[in-house]
């Protein structure tokens, strides 16, 4: 696996410029990219090219994901938002 590519993708995932997206996409990248194959990394990189508001709308299911962007990576990202939200919500941690 190309560590430089992983590092670049993780950096881009954490620095979208849209805080809500950063808090889901960044941790998702940290948790999953090392286990992704080349095709999945390509798909994740393609998702990072999507404008923030569009990608965020797909993640939170405000907007349907266009067919061209439907993939296992997008589905994993959408599912991950629930665990990211639970981790950032003190009421869900018993605090």
C-alpha positions as CSV (number, residue, x, y, z in Angstrom):
1,X,0.0,0.0,0.0
2,X,1.3,3.5,-0.9
3,X,1.6,5.2,2.5
4,X,2.1,8.6,0.8
5,X,-1.3,8.2,-0.9
6,X,-3.0,7.2,2.3
7,X,-1.5,10.2,4.1
8,X,-2.7,12.6,1.4
9,X,-6.2,11.1,1.3
10,X,-6.5,11.3,5.1
11,X,-5.3,14.9,5.1
12,X,-7.8,15.8,2.4
13,X,-10.6,14.0,4.4
14,X,-9.8,16.0,7.5
15,X,-9.5,19.3,5.8
16,X,-12.6,19.7,3.6
17,X,-13.3,23.2,4.9
18,X,-16.8,22.2,6.0
19,X,-16.6,21.2,9.7
20,X,-19.5,18.8,9.8
21,X,-18.0,16.9,6.8
22,X,-14.5,16.9,8.4
23,X,-16.0,15.3,11.6
24,X,-17.4,12.4,9.6
25,X,-15.1,12.0,6.6
26,X,-11.8,12.4,8.6
27,X,-12.5,9.7,11.1
28,X,-13.9,7.5,8.4
29,X,-10.6,7.8,6.5
30,X,-8.6,7.0,9.6
31,X,-10.7,3.9,10.3
32,X,-11.0,2.5,6.8
33,X,-8.5,3.6,4.3
34,X,-5.7,1.2,5.3
35,X,-8.0,-1.7,4.6
36,X,-9.3,-0.4,1.3
37,X,-8.1,-1.9,-2.0
38,X,-7.0,0.2,-4.9
39,X,-10.5,0.4,-6.4
40,X,-11.9,1.6,-3.1
41,X,-9.2,4.2,-2.6
42,X,-9.9,5.5,-6.1
43,X,-13.6,5.7,-5.3
44,X,-12.9,7.5,-2.0
45,X,-10.6,9.9,-3.8
46,X,-13.3,10.6,-6.4
47,X,-15.7,11.4,-3.6
48,X,-13.3,13.9,-2.2
49,X,-13.5,15.8,-5.5
50,X,-17.2,16.3,-5.0
51,X,-18.2,19.8,-3.7
52,X,-18.7,19.8,0.1
53,X,-22.3,20.7,0.1
54,X,-23.2,17.9,-2.4
55,X,-21.2,15.2,-0.6
56,X,-22.6,16.2,2.7
57,X,-26.1,16.1,1.4
58,X,-25.5,12.5,0.2
59,X,-23.9,11.5,3.5
60,X,-26.8,12.7,5.6
61,X,-29.3,11.5,3.0
62,X,-30.7,14.9,2.3
63,X,-30.1,14.3,-1.3
64,X,-30.0,11.0,-3.3
65,X,-26.6,9.8,-4.3
66,X,-26.2,10.1,-8.1
67,X,-25.9,6.7,-9.7
68,X,-22.4,7.5,-10.9
69,X,-21.3,7.8,-7.2
70,X,-23.2,4.8,-5.8
71,X,-20.6,2.4,-4.5
72,X,-19.7,0.3,-1.5
73,X,-17.4,3.1,-0.3
74,X,-20.3,5.6,-0.4
75,X,-22.5,3.2,1.5
76,X,-19.9,2.6,4.1
77,X,-19.4,6.4,4.5
78,X,-23.2,6.9,4.9
79,X,-23.3,4.2,7.5
80,X,-20.3,5.5,9.3
81,X,-21.9,8.9,10.0
82,X,-24.1,7.3,12.6
83,X,-21.1,6.0,14.6
84,X,-19.3,9.3,14.2
85,X,-22.4,11.2,15.4
86,X,-22.7,8.8,18.4
87,X,-19.1,9.3,19.3
88,X,-19.4,13.1,19.3
89,X,-22.7,13.2,21.2
90,X,-22.1,13.2,25.0
91,X,-25.6,12.0,25.7
92,X,-24.9,8.8,23.8
93,X,-21.7,8.2,25.8
94,X,-23.5,8.4,29.2
95,X,-21.7,11.7,30.1
